[in-house]
């Protein structure tokens, strides 16, 4: 059953499994039926959810959903204003040139190909993308990197690391040449203000995919714990 980290009358924080879309849909491929089942099992009568942000189908991890229109409006505004902090774990090929730093690029998304590209200058359809990263450990030809997003562009982490010759493991779309069926990306931590009380909240989880296991152990990360 889908894991719920926190639930009250205004919000639900859950761990989205890989393979499910994060928005509502008419098929079993959406996270919504699984969330409704988990809420019902907790004795909740209201299983309606309002999406605030999204994760790609092949990315799992921590997400927050609103349970009321008012909470949805407040959290959506916080997302637009950059007040919802998102931290990811990325498993990449190779080693970043610096152990930690900031990537700042101009990205253009080709909607026909559903693919983003780093471009050299600002022009129509181009948006700035900014992230901070910290290399946690390296094993063989793979590194585990903690990434904090400052902007939320399409495929941002994937394209910015691939542009620097360290594509995500399993990401053939952006140049990885491996046979992994999973993508080396996980929504590790969310931090935000509660839409009703204003309380500062933070929730984290670790990927259970065996793809990450060795690097997570080497980095000394423990479930629900921050480095």
Sine and cosine of phi, psi and omega as CSV:
sin_phi,cos_phi,sin_psi,cos_psi,sin_omega,cos_omega
0.00,0.00,0.57,-0.82,0.00,-1.00
-0.83,0.55,0.65,-0.76,-0.07,-1.00
-1.00,0.02,0.81,-0.59,0.09,-1.00
-0.96,-0.27,0.83,-0.55,-0.01,-1.00
-1.00,0.06,-0.51,0.86,-0.06,-1.00
-0.34,-0.94,0.58,-0.82,0.00,-1.00
-0.46,-0.89,0.75,-0.66,0.20,-0.98
-0.60,-0.80,-0.23,-0.97,-0.09,-1.00
-0.94,0.34,-0.26,0.97,-0.10,-1.00
-0.95,-0.31,-0.55,0.84,-0.12,-0.99
-0.63,-0.77,0.34,-0.94,0.18,-0.98
-0.74,-0.67,0.76,-0.65,0.10,-1.00
-0.92,-0.39,0.81,-0.59,-0.10,-1.00
-0.66,-0.75,0.17,-0.99,0.08,-1.00
-0.96,-0.29,0.94,-0.34,-0.01,-1.00
-0.96,0.26,0.79,-0.62,0.07,-1.00
-0.96,0.28,0.49,-0.87,0.15,-0.99
-0.89,0.46,0.64,-0.77,0.05,-1.00
0.98,-0.22,-0.24,0.97,0.04,-1.00
-0.96,-0.27,0.61,-0.80,0.10,-1.00
-0.98,0.19,0.52,-0.86,-0.13,-0.99
-1.00,0.05,-0.15,0.99,0.02,-1.00
-0.96,-0.27,0.20,-0.98,-0.06,-1.00
-0.94,0.33,0.47,-0.88,0.02,-1.00
-0.32,-0.95,0.12,-0.99,-0.07,-1.00
-1.00,-0.01,-0.02,1.00,-0.06,-1.00
-0.90,-0.43,0.15,-0.99,0.05,-1.00
-0.95,0.31,0.03,1.00,-0.01,-1.00
-0.99,0.11,-0.06,1.00,0.01,-1.00
-1.00,-0.02,0.47,-0.88,0.06,-1.00
-0.95,0.32,-0.31,0.95,-0.13,-0.99
-0.88,0.47,-0.73,0.68,0.04,-1.00
-0.88,0.48,-0.63,0.78,0.02,-1.00
-0.91,0.41,-0.63,0.78,0.03,-1.00
-0.92,0.40,-0.66,0.75,0.02,-1.00
-0.88,0.48,-0.65,0.76,0.02,-1.00
-0.90,0.44,-0.69,0.73,-0.01,-1.00
-0.92,0.39,-0.63,0.78,0.03,-1.00
-0.92,0.40,-0.66,0.75,0.03,-1.00
-0.88,0.48,-0.64,0.77,0.01,-1.00
-0.90,0.43,-0.42,0.91,0.05,-1.00
-1.00,0.06,0.01,1.00,0.01,-1.00
1.00,0.05,0.22,0.98,0.01,-1.00
-0.99,0.16,0.73,-0.68,0.04,-1.00
-1.00,0.02,-0.54,0.84,0.03,-1.00
-1.00,0.02,0.94,-0.35,0.00,-1.00
-0.93,-0.36,0.18,0.98,0.02,-1.00
-0.95,0.31,0.68,-0.74,0.03,-1.00
-0.76,-0.65,0.52,-0.85,0.05,-1.00
-0.86,-0.52,0.86,-0.50,-0.03,-1.00
-0.94,0.35,0.64,-0.77,-0.02,-1.00
-0.93,-0.37,-0.63,0.78,0.03,-1.00
-0.59,-0.81,-0.03,-1.00,-0.07,-1.00
-0.65,-0.76,0.37,-0.93,0.19,-0.98
-0.81,-0.59,0.57,-0.82,0.09,-1.00
-0.87,0.49,0.40,-0.92,-0.02,-1.00
-0.81,0.59,-0.65,0.76,-0.09,-1.00
-1.00,0.01,0.28,0.96,0.07,-1.00
-0.84,-0.54,0.77,-0.64,0.06,-1.00
-0.95,-0.30,0.10,-0.99,0.12,-0.99
0.71,-0.71,-0.22,-0.98,-0.15,-0.99
-0.96,0.28,0.75,-0.66,0.07,-1.00
-0.67,-0.74,0.45,-0.89,0.12,-0.99
-0.89,-0.46,0.67,-0.74,0.08,-1.00
-0.83,-0.55,0.58,-0.82,0.11,-0.99
-0.99,0.10,0.42,-0.91,0.03,-1.00
-0.92,-0.39,-0.10,0.99,0.04,-1.00
-0.69,-0.73,0.44,-0.90,0.05,-1.00
-0.85,0.52,-0.61,0.79,0.00,-1.00
-0.90,0.45,-0.71,0.71,0.03,-1.00
-0.90,0.43,-0.61,0.80,0.02,-1.00
-0.89,0.45,-0.68,0.74,0.00,-1.00
-0.90,0.43,-0.68,0.73,-0.02,-1.00
-0.92,0.40,-0.73,0.68,-0.02,-1.00
-0.93,0.37,-0.59,0.80,0.04,-1.00
-0.89,0.45,-0.63,0.77,0.05,-1.00
-0.91,0.40,-0.63,0.78,0.05,-1.00
-0.89,0.46,-0.63,0.78,0.06,-1.00
-0.89,0.46,-0.72,0.69,-0.01,-1.00
-0.88,0.47,-0.56,0.83,-0.03,-1.00
-1.00,0.00,0.05,1.00,0.03,-1.00
0.96,0.27,0.40,0.92,-0.03,-1.00
-1.00,-0.06,-0.04,1.00,0.10,-0.99
-0.98,-0.21,0.92,-0.39,-0.09,-1.00
-1.00,0.04,0.78,-0.62,-0.03,-1.00
-0.87,-0.49,0.81,-0.59,0.06,-1.00
-0.84,-0.54,0.73,-0.68,-0.04,-1.00
-0.88,-0.48,0.39,-0.92,0.26,-0.97
-0.96,-0.27,0.79,-0.61,0.01,-1.00
-0.85,-0.53,0.74,-0.67,0.08,-1.00
-0.97,-0.23,0.90,-0.43,-0.13,-0.99
-0.87,-0.49,0.40,-0.92,0.15,-0.99
-0.98,0.19,0.68,-0.73,0.03,-1.00
0.99,0.12,-0.27,-0.96,-0.04,-1.00
-0.74,-0.67,0.79,-0.61,0.08,-1.00
-0.80,0.59,0.53,-0.85,-0.08,-1.00
-0.89,0.46,-0.50,0.87,0.11,-0.99
-0.85,-0.52,0.53,-0.85,-0.05,-1.00
-0.91,0.42,-0.49,0.87,0.07,-1.00
-0.50,-0.87,0.32,-0.95,0.00,-1.00
0.23,-0.97,-0.26,-0.97,-0.01,-1.00
-0.81,-0.58,0.72,-0.69,0.14,-0.99
-0.96,-0.26,0.79,-0.62,0.01,-1.00
-0.73,-0.68,0.89,-0.46,-0.08,-1.00
-0.64,-0.77,0.29,-0.96,0.23,-0.97
-0.99,-0.12,0.79,-0.62,-0.02,-1.00
-0.90,-0.44,0.66,-0.76,0.12,-0.99
-0.87,-0.50,0.76,-0.65,0.02,-1.00
-0.98,-0.22,0.83,-0.56,0.13,-0.99
-1.00,0.03,0.97,-0.22,-0.09,-1.00
-0.92,0.39,-0.47,0.88,0.02,-1.00
-0.92,0.39,-0.60,0.80,0.00,-1.00
-1.00,-0.10,-0.13,0.99,-0.11,-0.99
0.77,0.64,0.78,0.62,-0.04,-1.00
-0.59,-0.81,0.62,-0.78,0.00,-1.00
-0.96,-0.27,0.45,-0.89,-0.04,-1.00
-0.70,-0.71,0.58,-0.81,0.17,-0.99
-0.99,0.17,0.78,-0.62,0.03,-1.00
-0.85,-0.53,0.25,-0.97,-0.19,-0.98
-1.00,0.06,-0.31,0.95,-0.08,-1.00
-0.51,-0.86,0.29,-0.96,0.03,-1.00
-0.96,0.26,0.72,-0.69,0.10,-0.99
-0.34,-0.94,-0.03,-1.00,-0.04,-1.00
-0.85,0.53,0.74,-0.67,0.03,-1.00
1.00,0.09,-0.03,1.00,-0.01,-1.00
-0.98,-0.18,0.68,-0.73,-0.01,-1.00
-0.75,-0.67,0.57,-0.82,0.02,-1.00
-0.96,0.27,0.62,-0.79,0.03,-1.00
-0.80,-0.60,0.76,-0.64,-0.06,-1.00
-0.71,-0.70,0.72,-0.69,0.10,-0.99
-0.55,-0.83,0.43,-0.90,0.18,-0.98
-0.95,-0.31,0.52,-0.86,0.02,-1.00
-0.64,-0.77,0.38,-0.92,0.08,-1.00
-0.62,-0.78,0.82,-0.57,0.04,-1.00
-0.98,0.19,0.87,-0.50,-0.08,-1.00
-1.00,0.01,-0.63,0.78,-0.01,-1.00
-0.26,-0.97,0.37,-0.93,0.10,-1.00
-0.75,-0.66,0.77,-0.64,0.09,-1.00
-0.79,-0.61,0.89,-0.45,-0.03,-1.00
0.88,0.48,-0.82,-0.57,-0.03,-1.00
-0.98,-0.18,0.33,0.94,-0.03,-1.00
-0.80,-0.60,0.60,-0.80,0.04,-1.00
-0.82,-0.58,0.61,-0.79,0.11,-0.99
-0.99,-0.14,0.83,-0.55,-0.11,-0.99
-0.83,-0.56,0.70,-0.71,0.11,-0.99
-0.99,-0.10,0.78,-0.63,-0.12,-0.99
-0.84,-0.55,0.77,-0.64,0.11,-0.99
-0.93,-0.38,0.86,-0.51,-0.03,-1.00
-0.99,0.10,0.67,-0.74,0.15,-0.99
-0.94,-0.33,-0.25,0.97,0.12,-0.99
-0.69,-0.72,0.35,-0.94,-0.06,-1.00
-0.86,-0.51,0.91,0.41,-0.02,-1.00
-1.00,0.09,0.39,-0.92,-0.01,-1.00
-0.87,0.49,0.82,-0.57,0.04,-1.00
0.85,0.53,0.45,0.89,-0.16,-0.99
-0.83,0.56,-0.80,0.60,-0.04,-1.00
-0.88,0.48,-0.68,0.74,-0.05,-1.00
-0.88,0.48,-0.74,0.67,-0.08,-1.00
-0.97,0.24,-0.58,0.81,-0.02,-1.00
-0.93,0.37,-0.62,0.79,0.06,-1.00
-0.96,0.27,-0.63,0.78,0.03,-1.00
-0.88,0.47,-0.60,0.80,0.01,-1.00
-0.87,0.49,-0.43,0.90,-0.02,-1.00
-0.98,-0.22,0.39,0.92,0.09,-1.00
0.91,0.42,0.43,0.90,0.11,-0.99
-0.78,-0.63,0.91,0.41,-0.04,-1.00
-0.91,0.42,0.42,-0.91,0.06,-1.00
-0.91,0.42,0.61,-0.79,0.07,-1.00
-0.85,0.53,0.72,-0.70,0.02,-1.00
0.99,0.15,0.06,1.00,-0.10,-1.00
-0.98,-0.18,0.95,0.31,0.01,-1.00
-0.87,0.50,-0.45,0.89,0.00,-1.00
-0.89,0.46,-0.50,0.86,-0.03,-1.00
-0.89,-0.45,0.50,0.87,0.24,-0.97
0.98,-0.22,-0.02,1.00,0.03,-1.00
-0.95,0.32,0.72,-0.69,0.00,-1.00
-0.93,-0.38,0.95,0.31,0.03,-1.00
-0.67,-0.74,0.06,-1.00,-0.05,-1.00
-0.96,-0.29,0.24,0.97,-0.01,-1.00
-0.93,0.36,0.67,-0.75,0.02,-1.00
-1.00,0.02,-0.29,0.96,0.01,-1.00
-0.98,-0.20,0.38,-0.92,0.05,-1.00
-0.99,-0.12,0.71,-0.70,-0.05,-1.00
-0.98,0.19,0.88,0.48,0.00,-1.00
-0.53,-0.85,0.70,-0.72,-0.06,-1.00
-0.53,-0.85,0.72,-0.69,0.07,-1.00
-0.97,0.23,0.98,-0.20,-0.19,-0.98
-1.00,0.09,-0.64,0.77,-0.14,-0.99
-0.50,-0.87,0.64,-0.77,0.15,-0.99
-0.83,-0.56,0.66,-0.75,0.10,-0.99
-0.72,-0.70,0.73,-0.68,-0.08,-1.00
-0.29,-0.96,0.15,-0.99,0.06,-1.00
-1.00,-0.08,0.70,-0.72,0.03,-1.00
-0.87,0.50,0.74,-0.67,-0.11,-0.99
-0.91,0.42,-0.32,0.95,-0.01,-1.00
-0.97,-0.25,-0.78,0.63,-0.09,-1.00
-1.00,0.04,-0.38,0.93,-0.08,-1.00
0.99,0.17,0.05,1.00,0.00,-1.00
-0.90,0.43,0.65,-0.76,0.07,-1.00
-0.97,0.24,0.84,-0.55,-0.03,-1.00
-0.87,-0.50,0.51,-0.86,0.05,-1.00
-0.56,-0.83,0.72,-0.70,-0.01,-1.00
-0.68,-0.74,0.63,-0.78,0.00,-1.00
-0.61,-0.79,0.34,-0.94,0.06,-1.00
-0.43,-0.90,0.27,-0.96,0.06,-1.00
-0.89,-0.46,0.52,-0.85,0.01,-1.00
-0.92,0.39,0.64,-0.77,0.05,-1.00
-1.00,-0.09,-0.10,1.00,0.03,-1.00
-0.89,0.47,0.73,-0.69,-0.01,-1.00
-0.88,0.47,-0.34,0.94,0.03,-1.00
-0.81,0.58,-0.60,0.80,-0.07,-1.00
-1.00,-0.03,-0.25,0.97,-0.30,-0.95
-0.82,0.57,-0.77,0.64,-0.09,-1.00
-0.90,0.43,-0.68,0.73,-0.02,-1.00
-0.94,0.34,-0.59,0.81,0.05,-1.00
-0.90,0.43,-0.66,0.75,0.04,-1.00
-0.91,0.42,-0.67,0.74,-0.01,-1.00
-0.91,0.42,-0.54,0.84,0.00,-1.00
-0.98,0.18,-0.20,0.98,0.01,-1.00
0.97,0.25,0.39,0.92,0.03,-1.00
-0.98,0.18,0.64,-0.77,0.04,-1.00
-0.87,-0.50,0.40,-0.92,-0.08,-1.00
-0.85,0.52,0.75,-0.66,0.01,-1.00
0.94,0.34,0.13,0.99,-0.08,-1.00
-0.94,-0.34,0.54,-0.84,0.10,-1.00
-1.00,-0.08,0.52,-0.85,0.06,-1.00
-0.90,0.44,0.00,0.00,0.00,0.00
